[in-house]
Amino acid sequence: MQDIANQFADALDIANWRLTPYQVLVLGFALLIAVGTALLMLPASSRSGQPPPFIDALFTATSAVCVTGLIVVDTGTYWSLFGQLVIIALIQAGGLGIMTLTTLAALIMGKKIRLRERLVMQEALNMVTLSGVVRLTQSIIKATILLEAIGGTILALRWLPEHGMRALYLGYWHAVSSFCNAGFDLFGEYRSLTGYVEDITVNLTVSFLIIFGGLGFGVIFDVWNNRRFENLCLHSKAVIISTGILVICGMTVIYAMEADNPATLGGLSWSGKLLASYFQSVTPRTAGYNTVDMSQLEDATLFFIIILMFIGASPASTGGGIKTTTAAILVMAIWALVTGREDANLFLRRIPKHLVYKAFSIAFISAALVIFVTMMLSLSERLPFIRILFEVTSAFGTVGLSTGITPGLSVSSKYWLIVTMFAGRVGPVTLALAIALRKRRGDIQYPEGQIVIG
């Protein structure tokens, strides 16, 4: 047994892999998807006892590892208990990240975390320095267990009268899915949480788990340690303010657009409309749950939600998208240009130009990916363009919201969405750097030139 443990520990030693940190992250997620696909291909994973088609197993495993929530078969009725446990394990692993789990395994075995492994962890957690990276990883595990346990207990107690002892399974299963911003549900018939549209306990518990999971672990610990807003670091301030603005603006716009729509908010009470608007504003931040039928939303509302999904959650969180801080930097850079300032500033701090360049690069590459995949799906699917764009953006932002078209897509379209989910989870820039050659140093610096733009 000790020999097996030592062999596994050696496999975790990424110092011997001769890979860049970006390549380690990409390959780690790819390996996790492969393992998940193999497990879901087992006859025991489906309720029918028959092995599912490869594309369905691969799509589900990718969606779970990438904490997306898009599905091609109904999770609650198609998969057996074993299959559902595989899915939730993939969600937990994908939400925490492959390096967090690898570090945990290494620490349990008493294996020393070397410099190269710390560099990969730094990249995975989007940390500026290496200081405290192992300690932060340990804290992430503890915080995840605590928050999921609290949320799962509340949901279990709420569903106990309705589902009996099965409420324990449902409560903790959905707490993990919520905190990891996955959006998978077990209620069957692709219903998500539509049966609880005016249930304040379910709405607030799930939305708070989504928000905590989407803030980023560094922000959670910064708030816990400093308590007062003025004492927080610049990153935490940017995340909290941008998150608050997106939730409030999203709630206001969705309420204004859907309040009179009888298929969505129109039939609800005034308080129910506010609650549903709030929840539909939170969930596009890469969560995937919905309490109203997304296929019945107005086209204008769908397009607005597309914008929210594209922005997504925050760095070092369980969510996807270009991230709230990226959007904040873009806005401040544009504001600096409009007002004639040389630098972009935020909370009386100057934003370094390399961060501005990176933010624009992330936004451009992400938009290019969404546009390209949308074009590919439009060529093979005879569906409304807004619904195709919605589905692709949901895949990129690892959101999981759907207008119901995913199960009926062709095999080629499903593969395109698989690629999009994977790119959205690891990050398009990380994926590009993993594929690219190693960074060259000592490049020639050419004379400055002028080009007319605008």
N, C-alpha and C positions, 0 to 999 in steps of 0.2 A: 504493500500500500504506500509505503514511504517512497519507493522508487517511482510509482505513478505520480505522486504529488510533486516529486522533484522534476519529473519530465514536464508536467503541466507548468510548473514555475519557470522552467527554462523556455517554454513556449511563450510565456508572458514577457520574457526579457526582450523588449523591442530594441534594446541596444544592439542586438545581434542581427536585426532584420535588414539593416542597411537601407531603410526607407525614410523618406522625409516625414515629418509629423502629419502633413496633409494626406499622404498616401496611407499612413497607418490608420487614420480616422476613416477614410473612404473604404479601405479594405475591411476594417473592423465591422462597419455597418453592412457591407456586402456579405461577409461571412455569417453574420447574425441572420440576415434574410435567407441565405441558403439553408441554414439549419432549420429555421422556421418553416420554410417551404417543404423540406423533407419530412418534418413532423406532421404538417397538415396534410401531406399526401398519404399518410397512413390510413387504412380503413377505419381505425378506431376514432379518427378525428371527426368523421361525419356521422350524423344520426342514422343514415341509411346503411352504414357499414360498408359502403362502396368508396373506393379512393376518389377524391374529387379530381376534376380536370387540372392539369398542371398549371394552366393560366390562372385558374381561380385560386389555387393554393399560393402561387407566386404573388398574385395581386394582393391577397389578404395578408400574407406575411410582410410584404413591402409596406402596405398601409399601416400595419401594426408597429413594425420597427420604426417607421418614419412618423409614428404617432399622427397619422392623417385622419383615418376614419372613413374614407371612401370604401365602399364595399360592392362586390359583384354578386354576393349571395347573402341572405339575411343571417346575421350572426346568431340571433336567438333561436332560430328554427332549423338552420342547416347544419350547424356544427354541434357535435356532441359535447358532453361535459369535458372530456379530455381535450377536444379541439378548442373549446372556450378557454380552458386553463392555459393552453399553449399560446393563444392570442393575447391573454392578459399578461403572461410572462414576457412575451415579445414587446408589448406596450411598455411595461415597466423597464425592461432593458433598454429599449429605444429612447424612452424619456430620460432616464438617468445618463445614458451615453455609454458607449462601449469602454471608454477609458476609465470612467468612474467604477464600473464593475470590475474591470481588470485590476485597477488599483486596490479595490476592496479585497479581491482574491489574493493578490500579492501580500497585502498586509496581514490577512488571516494566516497565510503560510509563513509569515515572518520574513518575507523576502524584501530586501532593501530596494527602495525606489531610486533609481539612478537618474543622472542629469538628463539623459535623452528621454527617458520616460516622463520626467517632469516637464520637458519641453512639449511633448505631445499633450499632456494634461493641460498645460497652459493654453495651447491652441484650442483644445476641446472646450475649455471653460471661458475662453475669450478674456483671459486675464492679462493685465499689462506687464506684470512681473512674475517671477517664479516664487517670490516670497509667500509662504503659507499655502502653496497649492495642494499639498497633501492634507494639511489640516482642513482646508476648505472642502476637499473631497469627502473626508470623514463627516463633516458637518452636514453636507448635502444628503448623505445617506440617512442621518438621524432626523433631519428636518422633513425629508420625504416620508419616512415611516410615521412620524408624529402627525403631520397634516393629513395624510391619507387615513390614518386611524381615526382621527377626530371626524373627518368628513364621512367616512364609512359608517361610523357609529350613529351619527345623526340620520343618515339615509336609511340605515337598517331599522332604526326605531320608527321612522316615518312609515316605512313599508311593511312593518311587522303585522299590523291589523289586516292588511290587504293580501300579503303573500305568506304569512306564517313564518316558520323557521327559515324558509328560502330567502327571506328578507336579509339575513346575514350575508349570504352569498351575493345577492344583488347589491346590497349597500356597499360592501368593500370592493366588489368588482367595478362598480361604476365610480367609486371614489378614486381608484387608481386610474381609470380611463379619463376622468375629469382632470385630475391634477397633472397628468401627463399630456393633457390637451389632445387626447386621441379621438374622443367622440364615438367610440363603439358603444352599442347598447344591446341589451338582451330581451327587449320587450316584444320583439317579433314584428313582422309585416312592415319593416322599414319605418316604424313609427317614431323612433327616437323618443323624445320626452313630450310629444304632443299631447299625451294624456294628462299632463301636469302643468298645462299652460298657466293656470291661475293658482297653482300651489306654491305658496310663498316659501315654505321650508325647502322643497326640492329646488326651486329656482335660485334661492340665495345660497344654499349649500353648494350646489354645482357651480354656480357662477363665481363664488369666492375661491373654490378650488382651482377653477380655470385661471382666475386673475393671479393667484399666488404662484401657480405653475408657470404663468407667462411673464411674471415680473423679472425672473432671473434670480438664481440663488444668492448671488453677490448682493443684490439689492435687499433681499429679505434679511440677510445677516447684518447689512449696514443699518437698516432701520431698527433692527432688534438691539444693536449695540449702541446706537447714538440717539434714538428716539425722536429728537427734535429735527425738524426739516432743515434748519440752517446749518446743522452740524453734519449733514450728509455730504458724501462726495458728489462731484459734478455729475458723474454717470447716474447715480441713484436719483438725483433731482430731475435729470432729463427723462429718465424712464417713468417716474411717478407722474410728472406733469403731463407728458405726452400720452400716457395711458389714460389719465383722467380726462383729458381733452377728447380723446378718441371715443371713450365710452359715453361721455355726455353728449357730444355732437352726434354720435351714432344713434343714441336713444332718441334725440330730438328729431333727427331727419327721418328715421324709420317710423316714428309716431306720426309725423306730419304726412308721410306718404301713404301709410297703410291704415290710418284710423278709420277711414270710411270704406275699406275693402272688406266686403262681407265674408270673403273666403279666408281672411287672415285675422285682423284685429277687429273688424266691424261688429262682430257678434259678442265681443267681450264687454265686461263692465269697465268703467273708467279706470279703476285701479288695475284691472286685468290688462288693459291696453298699455298702461305704464310699465307693468311688470314684464309683459311680453316684449315691449320695445326695448327695455333694458337688457333682457336676456339675449335678444337677437343682436344687440349692439356688442355684447361681451363675446358671444360665441364665434363671430368671424375672426377673432384674434387667435385663430388656429385651433379652436376647441372642437367644432363639428357637431355639437348637440343643437337641436332646434325644438322649439315648443309650438311653432306654427308650420304649416305646410309650405315649404320653400318653393314648390312648383307653382303656388298660387300668388306669389308676390308680383307686384308690378315690375315691369322691365326697369324702370328708373330705380326702384329699390334694389333690384338685383345688381345693377351697375354700381350703386353706392356700396353695397356689401362687397363687391369685387375689389373696390379700393381698400376697404378695411382688411380684407383677406391678404391683399398684396403687401400691405404694411406689416401685418402680423404681430407677433409678440416681441419680446425684448431679448437681447443677447444673453447667452449662458442660461437660457430657460428651456422648458420642454416644448416650446412653440417654434414656428417657422416664420416665413415671410422675409422681407428685407430688413425687418426689425424697426422698432420705434425710434431708437437712437439714430439710425440711418436716416429715417424720415425727418427727424428733428434737425439733424445737421444739414440736410438738403434745404429745408425751409429757411434756416438761418443764413446759409450761404446765398440763397436767392435774395433774402431780405438785405443782406450786406451789399449785394450788387445793385439792387434797386435804390438803396439809400446812399450809394456812393462811398461806402466804407471799404477799406482794403481787406479787413479781416472779418470773419464770421465770429460773433461773440454769443455766449450763452451763460446766463447767471454771472455776469461780470468776469467771465473767463474767455480767453481767446482760443478758438478751436484750431489746432494745428492744420496746416494745409494738406498734409499727407492724409489726414482723416477725411477731409473734404473730398480729395481725389478718390479715396477708397469708397466713400459713400456714393459718389456719382457712378463709380465703376460697378458697385453692387447693384444699384438701381437699373443701370443700363443693361447689364448682363441678364438680370432677372427679367426685365421687360422683354428683352430679345428672346429669351427662352419661352416665356408665356406666349408671345406672338407667334413664334415658329411652331410650337406644338398646337396652338389653336388653328393655325393654317392647315397643319397635317390632319387634324380631326375634321376640319371643315371639308376637306377633299373626300373623305370616306364616309362621313355621316350626313344624312339628310335631316338635320335638326336646326332649330333656330340658333342663330349665331350667338346671341346673348347667353343661351344655356351652355353652349360649348365653351365660351370664354369663362363662364362661371365655373364650370367643372375643372378646367385646366388651371385656373387661378387657385381654386380650392386645393388641387393636388400640389401645386408649387408651394403654397403657403402652409402645407400640411394641415389644412383645416378640416376637411371631411364633409363640409356642407354640400348638399347635392339637390338638384331639382328632379332627381329620379331617373336620369338618363344613363348612369354608369352601368347598371346590370345589362342593359341592352346594347352596349357598344360592341363594335367588332373587335376581333382579337388584336388586330394591329393598333387600334385606338387604345386598348387596354395596355399594351406594351408602352405606348407613348406616355400614358399616365403614370406607369410604373417608373419610367425614367425621370419624369417630372417630379414625382414624390421623392425619389432618391436624391435628386439634385437639390430639391427644396430643403430636405432635412440636413444634409451635410453642408449645404451652402454652395451656391454656384461658383463663388470665387475659390472656395476650398477645393471643389471638384476640379476646377480649371488648373489650379496650382498643383494638384496631385497628378494630373495628366502631363503637365508641362515639364520641361527640363528643369534641372536645378538652377536656382538663381545665379546669374553671372555677376561677378564683381569686377570693378575696375573698368566699366564701360567708358568709352570716350564721351566727354561732355561737349556737345557742339555749340556753336554760337547761337544766340537767341535770334529768332525770326519773328516776323509779324504777319498775321493772317486776319483778314477782315471777316468778322462773323456777325450774325444777328440781322 
